[in-house]
Amino acid sequence: MAYLEMKHVSKYFDRVAANVDVNLSIEKGEVHALLGENGAGKSTLMNILYGVYHQSEGELFLDGEKLHIKDPKDAIEKGIGMVHQHFMLIPELTVIENVVLGMRENKAILDLKAAAQKFEAMSEKYGMHINPWVKVDMLTVGHQQRLEILKALYRNANILILDEPTAVLTPQEVGVLFKVIRQLTAEGKTIIFISHKMNEIMEICDYCTVLRRGRTVQTVKVSDIKDKQELATLMVGHAVELNMHKSIKEPGNVILKVDKLTYTNKLKVDKLKEVTFDIHEGEIVGICGVDDNGQSELIKCITGNETATKGHVTILDEDCTHAGVRHILDKGVSHIPEDRHNMAMIKNLSINENLILMALKKDGYSKHGFIDWKWVTKHNQELCREYEVKTPDVNELAGNLSGGNQQKFVVGRELDRNPKILVAMHPDRGLDIGATKYIQRRILAEREKGTGVVLVSTELDEIMELSDKIVVLNNGEVMGILDQKEATVEKLGLMMAGERMPGYEKESDALD
């Protein structure tokens, strides 16, 4: 019998099946991956193990004994810890206050100093030193993740669930995390590694269980997998062409110019600091950085959703720094936003209605001032087929679709507008590897047509594969601009962490 077993586990939310008859066996001291596209049921399954949800059917066993988990506190007491994709920390409290929060102590008065000493010893042991007295909101994202891991270890976790643990890390921080994982498994601790990144699974994991549409597909020994192509085929159920083929192309005229763009938010925090770059016809410019380093604010300033405090945005030779969203869209800019629910769609409207939100002025959509629904419906049905949007028909409410299908119809709508400039922020987030590669090929096709593309992504492979040049942001500042041929994961990682390229030093640095 395995150390941890989940047998015939199902979880239903009303009529929606998140997990169906899932079986999972994990041995002590191994790194076991859960692989699957968004919506495959990975996080739901682990939230059952961690006590956030209770299974609708099935049984759990730990070390041969049946496991009943009432809630996360109960899971922690049974030696199960979880580091969620979105950290569960209180920014206003110190590191050590976050660590001991909610713990049961035999003493009437908590000895915070003794707790801090114990925490410091543990952080030194695992090479993840963090000052226990600093407030969490002063920590980098990478250090916050380390804190979540140390917090679980402080509470004597023997099983550690890591949910998409590398999504917010630089490549160098990923290396530190993997070193810690190897140290933990050498001590006999068990790691469950939830991910969709096949390279990382091949590097760090011993076994991999693939989930598809909430069901277990297969468990494989990672060393028996030939390459990530084989793993991708397991994940989506059919062969996927992973390689992108990008032509050598001379860029045309400058069509978007960002000049010394500065943006200060309502809290008087400078989120962008004199950002400068330009984009030519037929050129993809990748914007690279750890999440929340100014990417969101940059895109909002370019698309008119925010107004820059200083500097200029020039679109097709017109200063659009203070232009509204409608004016910018009418100039031939398409926008795939980061938040599809709040910025790209209306959940209570049908797919048909959502697909015409940006296109009512285009030929064919209306006759004599009235929407031509017959033409619109036929056109949108073809668009949904082209982008493989799974829906009963185009009159289905957009809010009833899965996140991945919502993303596909938003991408299809924006590319269908034949843009001169495409602003794409995480265009394939939530999509399986097959749909991701399809969207990436469509973006390359836009480049071939002469469209200028701004591509924001946290996936370095995507940035390096698609971009002609790469702008690296750290804390709202440009650390450097690299030609694709110069870019390596190591270079980008260092710049994402704050190392500047020659020529991009601050004035104070140049004086030193």
ChimeraX attribute file (.defattr): number of C-alpha atoms within 10 A of each C-alpha:
attribute: neighborCount
match mode: 1-to-1
recipient: residues
	/A:1	11
	/A:2	14
	/A:3	15
	/A:4	21
	/A:5	21
	/A:6	22
	/A:7	16
	/A:8	18
	/A:9	21
	/A:10	23
	/A:11	23
	/A:12	14
	/A:13	9
	/A:14	6
	/A:15	6
	/A:16	8
	/A:17	15
	/A:18	19
	/A:19	27
	/A:20	20
	/A:21	15
	/A:22	20
	/A:23	20
	/A:24	19
	/A:25	15
	/A:26	22
	/A:27	18
	/A:28	17
	/A:29	19
	/A:30	22
	/A:31	25
	/A:32	28
	/A:33	30
	/A:34	28
	/A:35	26
	/A:36	28
	/A:37	22
	/A:38	20
	/A:39	20
	/A:40	22
	/A:41	25
	/A:42	27
	/A:43	21
	/A:44	20
	/A:45	25
	/A:46	20
	/A:47	19
	/A:48	23
	/A:49	24
	/A:50	24
	/A:51	19
	/A:52	17
	/A:53	17
	/A:54	21
	/A:55	20
	/A:56	15
	/A:57	15
	/A:58	16
	/A:59	16
	/A:60	21
	/A:61	17
	/A:62	16
	/A:63	13
	/A:64	12
	/A:65	11
	/A:66	13
	/A:67	17
	/A:68	16
	/A:69	20
	/A:70	14
	/A:71	16
	/A:72	19
	/A:73	16
	/A:74	14
	/A:75	22
	/A:76	22
	/A:77	14
	/A:78	18
	/A:79	15
	/A:80	23
	/A:81	27
	/A:82	26
	/A:83	21
	/A:84	18
	/A:85	16
	/A:86	12
	/A:87	13
	/A:88	13
	/A:89	19
	/A:90	14
	/A:91	14
	/A:92	13
	/A:93	16
	/A:94	18
	/A:95	27
	/A:96	24
	/A:97	20
	/A:98	20
	/A:99	23
	/A:100	18
	/A:101	12
	/A:102	9
	/A:103	11
	/A:104	8
	/A:105	10
	/A:106	6
	/A:107	7
	/A:108	6
	/A:109	7
	/A:110	13
	/A:111	10
	/A:112	13
	/A:113	12
	/A:114	10
	/A:115	16
	/A:116	19
	/A:117	13
	/A:118	12
	/A:119	25
	/A:120	18
	/A:121	12
	/A:122	17
	/A:123	22
	/A:124	11
	/A:125	12
	/A:126	16
	/A:127	14
	/A:128	17
	/A:129	17
	/A:130	19
	/A:131	15
	/A:132	22
	/A:133	13
	/A:134	15
	/A:135	17
	/A:136	23
	/A:137	15
	/A:138	13
	/A:139	16
	/A:140	12
	/A:141	18
	/A:142	19
	/A:143	17
	/A:144	20
	/A:145	25
	/A:146	22
	/A:147	27
	/A:148	22
	/A:149	22
	/A:150	23
	/A:151	24
	/A:152	21
	/A:153	23
	/A:154	16
	/A:155	16
	/A:156	15
	/A:157	22
	/A:158	22
	/A:159	26
	/A:160	23
	/A:161	28
	/A:162	23
	/A:163	20
	/A:164	18
	/A:165	19
	/A:166	21
	/A:167	17
	/A:168	20
	/A:169	24
	/A:170	24
	/A:171	19
	/A:172	15
	/A:173	18
	/A:174	18
	/A:175	13
	/A:176	17
	/A:177	21
	/A:178	16
	/A:179	14
	/A:180	18
	/A:181	22
	/A:182	17
	/A:183	14
	/A:184	21
	/A:185	17
	/A:186	12
	/A:187	11
	/A:188	14
	/A:189	20
	/A:190	25
	/A:191	26
	/A:192	21
	/A:193	25
	/A:194	25
	/A:195	22
	/A:196	20
	/A:197	18
	/A:198	18
	/A:199	11
	/A:200	16
	/A:201	23
	/A:202	19
	/A:203	11
	/A:204	18
	/A:205	22
	/A:206	17
	/A:207	24
	/A:208	24
	/A:209	24
	/A:210	24
	/A:211	24
	/A:212	21
	/A:213	18
	/A:214	22
	/A:215	21
	/A:216	21
	/A:217	18
	/A:218	14
	/A:219	19
	/A:220	17
	/A:221	12
	/A:222	20
	/A:223	12
	/A:224	9
	/A:225	14
	/A:226	10
	/A:227	13
	/A:228	16
	/A:229	16
	/A:230	14
	/A:231	22
	/A:232	24
	/A:233	15
	/A:234	22
	/A:235	26
	/A:236	20
	/A:237	12
	/A:238	11
	/A:239	14
	/A:240	18
	/A:241	13
	/A:242	14
	/A:243	10
	/A:244	14
	/A:245	10
	/A:246	15
	/A:247	9
	/A:248	8
	/A:249	12
	/A:250	9
	/A:251	17
	/A:252	14
	/A:253	13
	/A:254	17
	/A:255	20
	/A:256	25
	/A:257	20
	/A:258	20
	/A:259	16
	/A:260	16
	/A:261	23
	/A:262	23
	/A:263	24
	/A:264	16
	/A:265	13
	/A:266	7
	/A:267	6
	/A:268	8
	/A:269	9
	/A:270	16
	/A:271	20
	/A:272	28
	/A:273	19
	/A:274	16
	/A:275	21
	/A:276	18
	/A:277	15
	/A:278	16
	/A:279	24
	/A:280	20
	/A:281	21
	/A:282	26
	/A:283	29
	/A:284	27
	/A:285	27
	/A:286	28
	/A:287	24
	/A:288	27
	/A:289	31
	/A:290	23
	/A:291	17
	/A:292	15
	/A:293	19
	/A:294	23
	/A:295	24
	/A:296	16
	/A:297	22
	/A:298	23
	/A:299	22
	/A:300	16
	/A:301	25
	/A:302	29
	/A:303	26
	/A:304	20
	/A:305	17
	/A:306	19
	/A:307	22
	/A:308	23
	/A:309	16
	/A:310	16
	/A:311	16
	/A:312	23
	/A:313	26
	/A:314	17
	/A:315	23
	/A:316	15
	/A:317	11
	/A:318	13
	/A:319	13
	/A:320	21
	/A:321	23
	/A:322	15
	/A:323	18
	/A:324	14
	/A:325	17
	/A:326	13
	/A:327	13
	/A:328	17
	/A:329	17
	/A:330	13
	/A:331	14
	/A:332	17
	/A:333	24
	/A:334	25
	/A:335	26
	/A:336	23
	/A:337	23
	/A:338	19
	/A:339	12
	/A:340	16
	/A:341	15
	/A:342	10
	/A:343	12
	/A:344	21
	/A:345	22
	/A:346	17
	/A:347	17
	/A:348	13
	/A:349	15
	/A:350	18
	/A:351	28
	/A:352	22
	/A:353	20
	/A:354	22
	/A:355	26
	/A:356	17
	/A:357	13
	/A:358	15
	/A:359	17
	/A:360	16
	/A:361	12
	/A:362	10
	/A:363	8
	/A:364	14
	/A:365	19
	/A:366	16
	/A:367	10
	/A:368	6
	/A:369	9
	/A:370	9
	/A:371	14
	/A:372	14
	/A:373	15
	/A:374	9
	/A:375	12
	/A:376	19
	/A:377	20
	/A:378	12
	/A:379	15
	/A:380	22
	/A:381	17
	/A:382	12
	/A:383	19
	/A:384	22
	/A:385	12
	/A:386	12
	/A:387	19
	/A:388	15
	/A:389	21
	/A:390	16
	/A:391	18
	/A:392	8
	/A:393	15
	/A:394	21
	/A:395	14
	/A:396	16
	/A:397	18
	/A:398	25
	/A:399	16
	/A:400	14
	/A:401	17
	/A:402	15
	/A:403	17
	/A:404	19
	/A:405	21
	/A:406	23
	/A:407	26
	/A:408	25
	/A:409	26
	/A:410	22
	/A:411	23
	/A:412	21
	/A:413	24
	/A:414	21
	/A:415	18
	/A:416	13
	/A:417	16
	/A:418	15
	/A:419	22
	/A:420	22
	/A:421	29
	/A:422	24
	/A:423	23
	/A:424	22
	/A:425	22
	/A:426	17
	/A:427	24
	/A:428	22
	/A:429	17
	/A:430	19
	/A:431	20
	/A:432	19
	/A:433	22
	/A:434	19
	/A:435	19
	/A:436	18
	/A:437	19
	/A:438	18
	/A:439	20
	/A:440	17
	/A:441	17
	/A:442	15
	/A:443	23
	/A:444	22
	/A:445	14
	/A:446	22
	/A:447	24
	/A:448	17
	/A:449	14
	/A:450	19
	/A:451	27
	/A:452	30
	/A:453	29
	/A:454	24
	/A:455	24
	/A:456	25
	/A:457	23
	/A:458	19
	/A:459	16
	/A:460	17
	/A:461	11
	/A:462	18
	/A:463	23
	/A:464	21
	/A:465	15
	/A:466	23
	/A:467	23
	/A:468	22
	/A:469	21
	/A:470	26
	/A:471	24
	/A:472	28
	/A:473	28
	/A:474	24
	/A:475	20
	/A:476	23
	/A:477	23
	/A:478	27
	/A:479	27
	/A:480	20
	/A:481	25
	/A:482	20
	/A:483	13
	/A:484	17
	/A:485	10
	/A:486	12
	/A:487	15
	/A:488	13
	/A:489	14
	/A:490	12
	/A:491	14
	/A:492	28
	/A:493	22
	/A:494	18
	/A:495	23
	/A:496	25
	/A:497	22
	/A:498	17
	/A:499	16
	/A:500	20
	/A:501	16
	/A:502	8
	/A:503	10
	/A:504	15
	/A:505	15
	/A:506	10
	/A:507	8
	/A:508	7
	/A:509	8
	/A:510	9
	/A:511	7
	/A:512	5
